[in-house]
Amino acid sequence: MIRPEDIKSYIEGGLPCDYVQVEGDGHHFEAVIVSPEFRGKSMVQQHQLVYRALGDRMREEIHALSMKTFTPEQWRDK
């Protein structure tokens, strides 16, 4: 079974991040991701970057992932 720590590691390995937090029960996960790569991108584009970092794991290991994405500036001003 995949763990939240695994997903965190996958995201950090495929996307430059300032902060990543992942919680979940092995089937459903929630993530907060802060990355400078999100600057100037729509929310859909930001989520696509995360999906790209996760690769095939999204189809094979991770069944449900909801995420909140922020630029470093948005996170600082939150």
PDB file of N, CA, C and O in Angstrom:
ATOM      1  N   MET A   1       0.849  -1.183   0.000  1.00  0.00           N
ATOM      2  CA  MET A   1       0.000   0.000   0.000  1.00  0.00           C
ATOM      3  C   MET A   1       0.892   1.244   0.000  1.00  0.00           C
ATOM      4  O   MET A   1       1.904   1.304   0.699  1.00  0.00           O
ATOM      5  N   ILE A   2       0.500   2.207  -0.782  1.00  0.00           N
ATOM      6  CA  ILE A   2       1.267   3.450  -0.870  1.00  0.00           C
ATOM      7  C   ILE A   2       0.989   4.330   0.347  1.00  0.00           C
ATOM      8  O   ILE A   2      -0.137   4.397   0.839  1.00  0.00           O
ATOM      9  N   ARG A   3       2.013   4.988   0.810  1.00  0.00           N
ATOM     10  CA  ARG A   3       1.910   5.837   2.003  1.00  0.00           C
ATOM     11  C   ARG A   3       2.009   7.309   1.605  1.00  0.00           C
ATOM     12  O   ARG A   3       2.558   7.622   0.549  1.00  0.00           O
ATOM     13  N   PRO A   4       1.488   8.214   2.429  1.00  0.00           N
ATOM     14  CA  PRO A   4       1.618   9.640   2.139  1.00  0.00           C
ATOM     15  C   PRO A   4       3.076  10.064   1.934  1.00  0.00           C
ATOM     16  O   PRO A   4       3.366  10.914   1.092  1.00  0.00           O
ATOM     17  N   GLU A   5       3.997   9.462   2.714  1.00  0.00           N
ATOM     18  CA  GLU A   5       5.418   9.808   2.592  1.00  0.00           C
ATOM     19  C   GLU A   5       5.957   9.450   1.207  1.00  0.00           C
ATOM     20  O   GLU A   5       6.829  10.135   0.672  1.00  0.00           O
ATOM     21  N   ASP A   6       5.424   8.361   0.631  1.00  0.00           N
ATOM     22  CA  ASP A   6       5.850   7.956  -0.710  1.00  0.00           C
ATOM     23  C   ASP A   6       5.434   9.003  -1.740  1.00  0.00           C
ATOM     24  O   ASP A   6       6.229   9.402  -2.591  1.00  0.00           O
ATOM     25  N   ILE A   7       4.192   9.438  -1.654  1.00  0.00           N
ATOM     26  CA  ILE A   7       3.691  10.434  -2.602  1.00  0.00           C
ATOM     27  C   ILE A   7       4.479  11.724  -2.459  1.00  0.00           C
ATOM     28  O   ILE A   7       4.842  12.346  -3.457  1.00  0.00           O
ATOM     29  N   LYS A   8       4.745  12.129  -1.230  1.00  0.00           N
ATOM     30  CA  LYS A   8       5.547  13.336  -0.979  1.00  0.00           C
ATOM     31  C   LYS A   8       6.904  13.206  -1.661  1.00  0.00           C
ATOM     32  O   LYS A   8       7.363  14.138  -2.322  1.00  0.00           O
ATOM     33  N   SER A   9       7.529  12.078  -1.502  1.00  0.00           N
ATOM     34  CA  SER A   9       8.833  11.838  -2.108  1.00  0.00           C
ATOM     35  C   SER A   9       8.763  11.867  -3.630  1.00  0.00           C
ATOM     36  O   SER A   9       9.644  12.435  -4.277  1.00  0.00           O
ATOM     37  N   TYR A  10       7.738  11.267  -4.207  1.00  0.00           N
ATOM     38  CA  TYR A  10       7.579  11.272  -5.662  1.00  0.00           C
ATOM     39  C   TYR A  10       7.420  12.693  -6.194  1.00  0.00           C
ATOM     40  O   TYR A  10       8.022  13.058  -7.204  1.00  0.00           O
ATOM     41  N   ILE A  11       6.607  13.489  -5.509  1.00  0.00           N
ATOM     42  CA  ILE A  11       6.381  14.874  -5.948  1.00  0.00           C
ATOM     43  C   ILE A  11       7.684  15.664  -5.867  1.00  0.00           C
ATOM     44  O   ILE A  11       8.063  16.357  -6.811  1.00  0.00           O
ATOM     45  N   GLU A  12       8.361  15.551  -4.728  1.00  0.00           N
ATOM     46  CA  GLU A  12       9.615  16.295  -4.541  1.00  0.00           C
ATOM     47  C   GLU A  12      10.694  15.840  -5.518  1.00  0.00           C
ATOM     48  O   GLU A  12      11.561  16.631  -5.891  1.00  0.00           O
ATOM     49  N   GLY A  13      10.651  14.587  -5.934  1.00  0.00           N
ATOM     50  CA  GLY A  13      11.637  14.075  -6.869  1.00  0.00           C
ATOM     51  C   GLY A  13      11.407  14.526  -8.301  1.00  0.00           C
ATOM     52  O   GLY A  13      12.326  14.495  -9.120  1.00  0.00           O
ATOM     53  N   GLY A  14      10.185  14.944  -8.607  1.00  0.00           N
ATOM     54  CA  GLY A  14       9.867  15.321  -9.978  1.00  0.00           C
ATOM     55  C   GLY A  14       9.523  16.777 -10.191  1.00  0.00           C
ATOM     56  O   GLY A  14       9.260  17.200 -11.317  1.00  0.00           O
ATOM     57  N   LEU A  15       9.522  17.557  -9.105  1.00  0.00           N
ATOM     58  CA  LEU A  15       9.117  18.957  -9.203  1.00  0.00           C
ATOM     59  C   LEU A  15       9.841  19.752  -8.117  1.00  0.00           C
ATOM     60  O   LEU A  15       9.813  19.363  -6.950  1.00  0.00           O
ATOM     61  N   PRO A  16      10.491  20.864  -8.486  1.00  0.00           N
ATOM     62  CA  PRO A  16      11.127  21.678  -7.445  1.00  0.00           C
ATOM     63  C   PRO A  16      10.049  22.253  -6.514  1.00  0.00           C
ATOM     64  O   PRO A  16       9.145  22.955  -6.967  1.00  0.00           O
ATOM     65  N   CYS A  17      10.145  21.961  -5.248  1.00  0.00           N
ATOM     66  CA  CYS A  17       9.131  22.383  -4.283  1.00  0.00           C
ATOM     67  C   CYS A  17       9.761  23.085  -3.093  1.00  0.00           C
ATOM     68  O   CYS A  17      10.853  22.732  -2.648  1.00  0.00           O
ATOM     69  N   ASP A  18       9.054  24.080  -2.591  1.00  0.00           N
ATOM     70  CA  ASP A  18       9.450  24.730  -1.350  1.00  0.00           C
ATOM     71  C   ASP A  18       8.813  24.034  -0.151  1.00  0.00           C
ATOM     72  O   ASP A  18       9.351  24.059   0.955  1.00  0.00           O
ATOM     73  N   TYR A  19       7.654  23.411  -0.390  1.00  0.00           N
ATOM     74  CA  TYR A  19       6.918  22.757   0.696  1.00  0.00           C
ATOM     75  C   TYR A  19       5.974  21.723   0.096  1.00  0.00           C
ATOM     76  O   TYR A  19       5.313  21.988  -0.908  1.00  0.00           O
ATOM     77  N   VAL A  20       5.911  20.561   0.703  1.00  0.00           N
ATOM     78  CA  VAL A  20       4.955  19.531   0.306  1.00  0.00           C
ATOM     79  C   VAL A  20       4.443  18.849   1.572  1.00  0.00           C
ATOM     80  O   VAL A  20       5.227  18.421   2.419  1.00  0.00           O
ATOM     81  N   GLN A  21       3.131  18.754   1.689  1.00  0.00           N
ATOM     82  CA  GLN A  21       2.510  18.015   2.784  1.00  0.00           C
ATOM     83  C   GLN A  21       1.481  17.080   2.164  1.00  0.00           C
ATOM     84  O   GLN A  21       0.645  17.516   1.373  1.00  0.00           O
ATOM     85  N   VAL A  22       1.535  15.811   2.513  1.00  0.00           N
ATOM     86  CA  VAL A  22       0.582  14.838   1.993  1.00  0.00           C
ATOM     87  C   VAL A  22       0.011  14.054   3.164  1.00  0.00           C
ATOM     88  O   VAL A  22       0.746  13.583   4.032  1.00  0.00           O
ATOM     89  N   GLU A  23      -1.299  13.922   3.174  1.00  0.00           N
ATOM     90  CA  GLU A  23      -1.985  13.116   4.185  1.00  0.00           C
ATOM     91  C   GLU A  23      -2.916  12.162   3.460  1.00  0.00           C
ATOM     92  O   GLU A  23      -3.380  12.447   2.356  1.00  0.00           O
ATOM     93  N   GLY A  24      -3.182  11.034   4.085  1.00  0.00           N
ATOM     94  CA  GLY A  24      -4.108  10.095   3.470  1.00  0.00           C
ATOM     95  C   GLY A  24      -4.151   8.774   4.190  1.00  0.00           C
ATOM     96  O   GLY A  24      -3.411   8.523   5.141  1.00  0.00           O
ATOM     97  N   ASP A  25      -5.053   7.928   3.699  1.00  0.00           N
ATOM     98  CA  ASP A  25      -5.314   6.644   4.349  1.00  0.00           C
ATOM     99  C   ASP A  25      -4.851   5.439   3.533  1.00  0.00           C
ATOM    100  O   ASP A  25      -5.205   4.302   3.846  1.00  0.00           O
ATOM    101  N   GLY A  26      -4.069   5.684   2.500  1.00  0.00           N
ATOM    102  CA  GLY A  26      -3.625   4.595   1.648  1.00  0.00           C
ATOM    103  C   GLY A  26      -4.430   4.476   0.369  1.00  0.00           C
ATOM    104  O   GLY A  26      -4.005   3.816  -0.579  1.00  0.00           O
ATOM    105  N   HIS A  27      -5.598   5.115   0.340  1.00  0.00           N
ATOM    106  CA  HIS A  27      -6.451   5.100  -0.853  1.00  0.00           C
ATOM    107  C   HIS A  27      -6.767   6.511  -1.331  1.00  0.00           C
ATOM    108  O   HIS A  27      -6.709   6.799  -2.527  1.00  0.00           O
ATOM    109  N   HIS A  28      -7.098   7.375  -0.402  1.00  0.00           N
ATOM    110  CA  HIS A  28      -7.434   8.767  -0.712  1.00  0.00           C
ATOM    111  C   HIS A  28      -6.398   9.671  -0.050  1.00  0.00           C
ATOM    112  O   HIS A  28      -6.058   9.506   1.121  1.00  0.00           O
ATOM    113  N   PHE A  29      -5.908  10.629  -0.834  1.00  0.00           N
ATOM    114  CA  PHE A  29      -4.839  11.499  -0.338  1.00  0.00           C
ATOM    115  C   PHE A  29      -5.177  12.964  -0.600  1.00  0.00           C
ATOM    116  O   PHE A  29      -5.887  13.305  -1.546  1.00  0.00           O
ATOM    117  N   GLU A  30      -4.644  13.814   0.271  1.00  0.00           N
ATOM    118  CA  GLU A  30      -4.739  15.264   0.114  1.00  0.00           C
ATOM    119  C   GLU A  30      -3.330  15.825   0.186  1.00  0.00           C
ATOM    120  O   GLU A  30      -2.535  15.437   1.042  1.00  0.00           O
ATOM    121  N   ALA A  31      -3.030  16.743  -0.724  1.00  0.00           N
ATOM    122  CA  ALA A  31      -1.684  17.321  -0.764  1.00  0.00           C
ATOM    123  C   ALA A  31      -1.754  18.835  -0.833  1.00  0.00           C
ATOM    124  O   ALA A  31      -2.644  19.412  -1.458  1.00  0.00           O
ATOM    125  N   VAL A  32      -0.787  19.463  -0.171  1.00  0.00           N
ATOM    126  CA  VAL A  32      -0.532  20.902  -0.303  1.00  0.00           C
ATOM    127  C   VAL A  32       0.869  20.996  -0.884  1.00  0.00           C
ATOM    128  O   VAL A  32       1.825  20.445  -0.338  1.00  0.00           O
ATOM    129  N   ILE A  33       0.972  21.710  -2.012  1.00  0.00           N
ATOM    130  CA  ILE A  33       2.250  21.777  -2.720  1.00  0.00           C
ATOM    131  C   ILE A  33       2.571  23.230  -3.038  1.00  0.00           C
ATOM    132  O   ILE A  33       1.749  23.944  -3.612  1.00  0.00           O
ATOM    133  N   VAL A  34       3.764  23.662  -2.663  1.00  0.00           N
ATOM    134  CA  VAL A  34       4.236  25.014  -2.944  1.00  0.00           C
ATOM    135  C   VAL A  34       5.451  24.885  -3.854  1.00  0.00           C
ATOM    136  O   VAL A  34       6.444  24.255  -3.492  1.00  0.00           O
ATOM    137  N   SER A  35       5.363  25.488  -5.041  1.00  0.00           N
ATOM    138  CA  SER A  35       6.472  25.389  -5.987  1.00  0.00           C
ATOM    139  C   SER A  35       6.611  26.666  -6.799  1.00  0.00           C
ATOM    140  O   SER A  35       5.610  27.249  -7.215  1.00  0.00           O
ATOM    141  N   PRO A  36       7.845  27.106  -7.027  1.00  0.00           N
ATOM    142  CA  PRO A  36       8.054  28.256  -7.906  1.00  0.00           C
ATOM    143  C   PRO A  36       7.669  27.938  -9.351  1.00  0.00           C
ATOM    144  O   PRO A  36       7.451  28.853 -10.146  1.00  0.00           O
ATOM    145  N   GLU A  37       7.584  26.661  -9.698  1.00  0.00           N
ATOM    146  CA  GLU A  37       7.191  26.262 -11.053  1.00  0.00           C
ATOM    147  C   GLU A  37       5.739  26.623 -11.359  1.00  0.00           C
ATOM    148  O   GLU A  37       5.339  26.634 -12.523  1.00  0.00           O
ATOM    149  N   PHE A  38       4.949  26.919 -10.333  1.00  0.00           N
ATOM    150  CA  PHE A  38       3.533  27.243 -10.530  1.00  0.00           C
ATOM    151  C   PHE A  38       3.308  28.691 -10.967  1.00  0.00           C
ATOM    152  O   PHE A  38       2.210  29.052 -11.389  1.00  0.00           O
ATOM    153  N   ARG A  39       4.341  29.510 -10.866  1.00  0.00           N
ATOM    154  CA  ARG A  39       4.187  30.929 -11.222  1.00  0.00           C
ATOM    155  C   ARG A  39       3.710  31.079 -12.669  1.00  0.00           C
ATOM    156  O   ARG A  39       4.259  30.466 -13.585  1.00  0.00           O
ATOM    157  N   GLY A  40       2.679  31.906 -12.854  1.00  0.00           N
ATOM    158  CA  GLY A  40       2.178  32.211 -14.185  1.00  0.00           C
ATOM    159  C   GLY A  40       1.361  31.099 -14.823  1.00  0.00           C
ATOM    160  O   GLY A  40       1.010  31.190 -15.999  1.00  0.00           O
ATOM    161  N   LYS A  41       1.055  30.055 -14.068  1.00  0.00           N
ATOM    162  CA  LYS A  41       0.292  28.939 -14.620  1.00  0.00           C
ATOM    163  C   LYS A  41      -1.096  28.881 -13.985  1.00  0.00           C
ATOM    164  O   LYS A  41      -1.286  29.256 -12.828  1.00  0.00           O
ATOM    165  N   SER A  42      -2.059  28.403 -14.769  1.00  0.00           N
ATOM    166  CA  SER A  42      -3.408  28.215 -14.246  1.00  0.00           C
ATOM    167  C   SER A  42      -3.403  27.042 -13.265  1.00  0.00           C
ATOM    168  O   SER A  42      -2.436  26.283 -13.195  1.00  0.00           O
ATOM    169  N   MET A  43      -4.481  26.906 -12.519  1.00  0.00           N
ATOM    170  CA  MET A  43      -4.579  25.802 -11.565  1.00  0.00           C
ATOM    171  C   MET A  43      -4.502  24.462 -12.310  1.00  0.00           C
ATOM    172  O   MET A  43      -3.869  23.523 -11.827  1.00  0.00           O
ATOM    173  N   VAL A  44      -5.133  24.372 -13.463  1.00  0.00           N
ATOM    174  CA  VAL A  44      -5.084  23.131 -14.245  1.00  0.00           C
ATOM    175  C   VAL A  44      -3.639  22.825 -14.644  1.00  0.00           C
ATOM    176  O   VAL A  44      -3.197  21.681 -14.538  1.00  0.00           O
ATOM    177  N   GLN A  45      -2.910  23.830 -15.097  1.00  0.00           N
ATOM    178  CA  GLN A  45      -1.510  23.627 -15.480  1.00  0.00           C
ATOM    179  C   GLN A  45      -0.655  23.228 -14.277  1.00  0.00           C
ATOM    180  O   GLN A  45       0.246  22.397 -14.398  1.00  0.00           O
ATOM    181  N   GLN A  46      -0.939  23.818 -13.123  1.00  0.00           N
ATOM    182  CA  GLN A  46      -0.207  23.465 -11.905  1.00  0.00           C
ATOM    183  C   GLN A  46      -0.445  21.994 -11.549  1.00  0.00           C
ATOM    184  O   GLN A  46       0.490  21.267 -11.213  1.00  0.00           O
ATOM    185  N   HIS A  47      -1.699  21.572 -11.626  1.00  0.00           N
ATOM    186  CA  HIS A  47      -2.030  20.188 -11.292  1.00  0.00           C
ATOM    187  C   HIS A  47      -1.406  19.234 -12.309  1.00  0.00           C
ATOM    188  O   HIS A  47      -0.990  18.133 -11.949  1.00  0.00           O
ATOM    189  N   GLN A  48      -1.338  19.644 -13.565  1.00  0.00           N
ATOM    190  CA  GLN A  48      -0.702  18.817 -14.584  1.00  0.00           C
ATOM    191  C   GLN A  48       0.784  18.618 -14.271  1.00  0.00           C
ATOM    192  O   GLN A  48       1.328  17.539 -14.509  1.00  0.00           O
ATOM    193  N   LEU A  49       1.440  19.650 -13.740  1.00  0.00           N
ATOM    194  CA  LEU A  49       2.845  19.501 -13.344  1.00  0.00           C
ATOM    195  C   LEU A  49       2.999  18.453 -12.244  1.00  0.00           C
ATOM    196  O   LEU A  49       3.937  17.655 -12.257  1.00  0.00           O
ATOM    197  N   VAL A  50       2.070  18.465 -11.296  1.00  0.00           N
ATOM    198  CA  VAL A  50       2.124  17.475 -10.215  1.00  0.00           C
ATOM    199  C   VAL A  50       1.862  16.081 -10.775  1.00  0.00           C
ATOM    200  O   VAL A  50       2.562  15.132 -10.422  1.00  0.00           O
ATOM    201  N   TYR A  51       0.862  15.950 -11.642  1.00  0.00           N
ATOM    202  CA  TYR A  51       0.567  14.648 -12.247  1.00  0.00           C
ATOM    203  C   TYR A  51       1.764  14.137 -13.042  1.00  0.00           C
ATOM    204  O   TYR A  51       2.066  12.943 -13.030  1.00  0.00           O
ATOM    205  N   ARG A  52       2.439  15.046 -13.729  1.00  0.00           N
ATOM    206  CA  ARG A  52       3.634  14.658 -14.487  1.00  0.00           C
ATOM    207  C   ARG A  52       4.719  14.142 -13.536  1.00  0.00           C
ATOM    208  O   ARG A  52       5.400  13.163 -13.840  1.00  0.00           O
ATOM    209  N   ALA A  53       4.875  14.802 -12.392  1.00  0.00           N
ATOM    210  CA  ALA A  53       5.869  14.362 -11.406  1.00  0.00           C
ATOM    211  C   ALA A  53       5.528  12.972 -10.863  1.00  0.00           C
ATOM    212  O   ALA A  53       6.423  12.186 -10.552  1.00  0.00           O
ATOM    213  N   LEU A  54       4.241  12.678 -10.751  1.00  0.00           N
ATOM    214  CA  LEU A  54       3.819  11.379 -10.234  1.00  0.00           C
ATOM    215  C   LEU A  54       3.836  10.294 -11.311  1.00  0.00           C
ATOM    216  O   LEU A  54       3.925   9.106 -11.000  1.00  0.00           O
ATOM    217  N   GLY A  55       3.751  10.701 -12.560  1.00  0.00           N
ATOM    218  CA  GLY A  55       3.833   9.767 -13.676  1.00  0.00           C
ATOM    219  C   GLY A  55       2.766   8.683 -13.629  1.00  0.00           C
ATOM    220  O   GLY A  55       1.616   8.943 -13.275  1.00  0.00           O
ATOM    221  N   ASP A  56       3.158   7.475 -13.987  1.00  0.00           N
ATOM    222  CA  ASP A  56       2.224   6.348 -14.055  1.00  0.00           C
ATOM    223  C   ASP A  56       1.656   5.960 -12.699  1.00  0.00           C
ATOM    224  O   ASP A  56       0.670   5.226 -12.624  1.00  0.00           O
ATOM    225  N   ARG A  57       2.258   6.439 -11.646  1.00  0.00           N
ATOM    226  CA  ARG A  57       1.752   6.111 -10.306  1.00  0.00           C
ATOM    227  C   ARG A  57       0.322   6.591 -10.126  1.00  0.00           C
ATOM    228  O   ARG A  57      -0.438   5.997  -9.361  1.00  0.00           O
ATOM    229  N   MET A  58      -0.056   7.672 -10.829  1.00  0.00           N
ATOM    230  CA  MET A  58      -1.420   8.185 -10.709  1.00  0.00           C
ATOM    231  C   MET A  58      -2.437   7.160 -11.215  1.00  0.00           C
ATOM    232  O   MET A  58      -3.553   7.093 -10.700  1.00  0.00           O
ATOM    233  N   ARG A  59      -2.070   6.376 -12.200  1.00  0.00           N
ATOM    234  CA  ARG A  59      -2.994   5.371 -12.732  1.00  0.00           C
ATOM    235  C   ARG A  59      -2.886   4.047 -11.985  1.00  0.00           C
ATOM    236  O   ARG A  59      -3.866   3.310 -11.874  1.00  0.00           O
ATOM    237  N   GLU A  60      -1.714   3.752 -11.480  1.00  0.00           N
ATOM    238  CA  GLU A  60      -1.473   2.415 -10.942  1.00  0.00           C
ATOM    239  C   GLU A  60      -1.559   2.326  -9.414  1.00  0.00           C
ATOM    240  O   GLU A  60      -2.133   1.375  -8.884  1.00  0.00           O
ATOM    241  N   GLU A  61      -0.998   3.301  -8.710  1.00  0.00           N
ATOM    242  CA  GLU A  61      -0.893   3.197  -7.252  1.00  0.00           C
ATOM    243  C   GLU A  61      -1.796   4.163  -6.499  1.00  0.00           C
ATOM    244  O   GLU A  61      -2.317   3.831  -5.435  1.00  0.00           O
ATOM    245  N   ILE A  62      -1.980   5.351  -7.048  1.00  0.00           N
ATOM    246  CA  ILE A  62      -2.708   6.412  -6.354  1.00  0.00           C
ATOM    247  C   ILE A  62      -4.112   6.488  -6.938  1.00  0.00           C
ATOM    248  O   ILE A  62      -4.286   6.795  -8.117  1.00  0.00           O
ATOM    249  N   HIS A  63      -5.106   6.209  -6.112  1.00  0.00           N
ATOM    250  CA  HIS A  63      -6.478   6.141  -6.613  1.00  0.00           C
ATOM    251  C   HIS A  63      -7.199   7.480  -6.545  1.00  0.00           C
ATOM    252  O   HIS A  63      -8.032   7.777  -7.402  1.00  0.00           O
ATOM    253  N   ALA A  64      -6.893   8.283  -5.547  1.00  0.00           N
ATOM    254  CA  ALA A  64      -7.548   9.581  -5.423  1.00  0.00           C
ATOM    255  C   ALA A  64      -6.590  10.557  -4.756  1.00  0.00           C
ATOM    256  O   ALA A  64      -6.073  10.300  -3.669  1.00  0.00           O
ATOM    257  N   LEU A  65      -6.365  11.673  -5.423  1.00  0.00           N
ATOM    258  CA  LEU A  65      -5.485  12.715  -4.883  1.00  0.00           C
ATOM    259  C   LEU A  65      -6.136  14.065  -5.113  1.00  0.00           C
ATOM    260  O   LEU A  65      -6.336  14.486  -6.252  1.00  0.00           O
ATOM    261  N   SER A  66      -6.464  14.739  -4.019  1.00  0.00           N
ATOM    262  CA  SER A  66      -6.909  16.131  -4.134  1.00  0.00           C
ATOM    263  C   SER A  66      -5.731  16.992  -3.703  1.00  0.00           C
ATOM    264  O   SER A  66      -4.987  16.641  -2.787  1.00  0.00           O
ATOM    265  N   MET A  67      -5.579  18.109  -4.370  1.00  0.00           N
ATOM    266  CA  MET A  67      -4.414  18.940  -4.056  1.00  0.00           C
ATOM    267  C   MET A  67      -4.753  20.418  -4.080  1.00  0.00           C
ATOM    268  O   MET A  67      -5.652  20.881  -4.782  1.00  0.00           O
ATOM    269  N   LYS A  68      -3.986  21.126  -3.280  1.00  0.00           N
ATOM    270  CA  LYS A  68      -4.007  22.588  -3.274  1.00  0.00           C
ATOM    271  C   LYS A  68      -2.600  23.011  -3.653  1.00  0.00           C
ATOM    272  O   LYS A  68      -1.624  22.601  -3.025  1.00  0.00           O
ATOM    273  N   THR A  69      -2.507  23.838  -4.690  1.00  0.00           N
ATOM    274  CA  THR A  69      -1.197  24.268  -5.174  1.00  0.00           C
ATOM    275  C   THR A  69      -1.042  25.771  -4.983  1.00  0.00           C
ATOM    276  O   THR A  69      -1.991  26.535  -5.155  1.00  0.00           O
ATOM    277  N   PHE A  70       0.168  26.179  -4.625  1.00  0.00           N
ATOM    278  CA  PHE A  70       0.465  27.582  -4.365  1.00  0.00           C
ATOM    279  C   PHE A  70       1.838  27.937  -4.911  1.00  0.00           C
ATOM    280  O   PHE A  70       2.744  27.103  -4.921  1.00  0.00           O
ATOM    281  N   THR A  71       1.989  29.164  -5.361  1.00  0.00           N
ATOM    282  CA  THR A  71       3.321  29.704  -5.620  1.00  0.00           C
ATOM    283  C   THR A  71       3.903  30.074  -4.251  1.00  0.00           C
ATOM    284  O   THR A  71       3.154  30.181  -3.279  1.00  0.00           O
ATOM    285  N   PRO A  72       5.213  30.269  -4.156  1.00  0.00           N
ATOM    286  CA  PRO A  72       5.780  30.689  -2.870  1.00  0.00           C
ATOM    287  C   PRO A  72       5.159  31.992  -2.367  1.00  0.00           C
ATOM    288  O   PRO A  72       4.971  32.170  -1.163  1.00  0.00           O
ATOM    289  N   GLU A  73       4.843  32.893  -3.283  1.00  0.00           N
ATOM    290  CA  GLU A  73       4.247  34.177  -2.886  1.00  0.00           C
ATOM    291  C   GLU A  73       2.830  33.978  -2.334  1.00  0.00           C
ATOM    292  O   GLU A  73       2.471  34.582  -1.323  1.00  0.00           O
ATOM    293  N   GLN A  74       2.040  33.151  -2.978  1.00  0.00           N
ATOM    294  CA  GLN A  74       0.696  32.877  -2.493  1.00  0.00           C
ATOM    295  C   GLN A  74       0.749  32.204  -1.130  1.00  0.00           C
ATOM    296  O   GLN A  74      -0.062  32.512  -0.257  1.00  0.00           O
ATOM    297  N   TRP A  75       1.678  31.304  -0.941  1.00  0.00           N
ATOM    298  CA  TRP A  75       1.813  30.586   0.326  1.00  0.00           C
ATOM    299  C   TRP A  75       2.232  31.558   1.431  1.00  0.00           C
ATOM    300  O   TRP A  75       1.720  31.484   2.548  1.00  0.00           O
ATOM    301  N   ARG A  76       3.149  32.456   1.126  1.00  0.00           N
ATOM    302  CA  ARG A  76       3.634  33.432   2.112  1.00  0.00           C
ATOM    303  C   ARG A  76       2.493  34.373   2.540  1.00  0.00           C
ATOM    304  O   ARG A  76       2.387  34.738   3.711  1.00  0.00           O
ATOM    305  N   ASP A  77       1.648  34.755   1.582  1.00  0.00           N
ATOM    306  CA  ASP A  77       0.571  35.721   1.853  1.00  0.00           C
ATOM    307  C   ASP A  77      -0.695  35.060   2.383  1.00  0.00           C
ATOM    308  O   ASP A  77      -1.677  35.747   2.668  1.00  0.00           O
ATOM    309  N   LYS A  78      -0.686  33.758   2.518  1.00  0.00           N
ATOM    310  CA  LYS A  78      -1.869  32.994   2.949  1.00  0.00           C
ATOM    311  C   LYS A  78      -2.201  33.263   4.392  1.00  0.00           C
ATOM    312  O   LYS A  78      -3.164  32.706   4.919  1.00  0.00           O
TER     313      LYS A  78
END
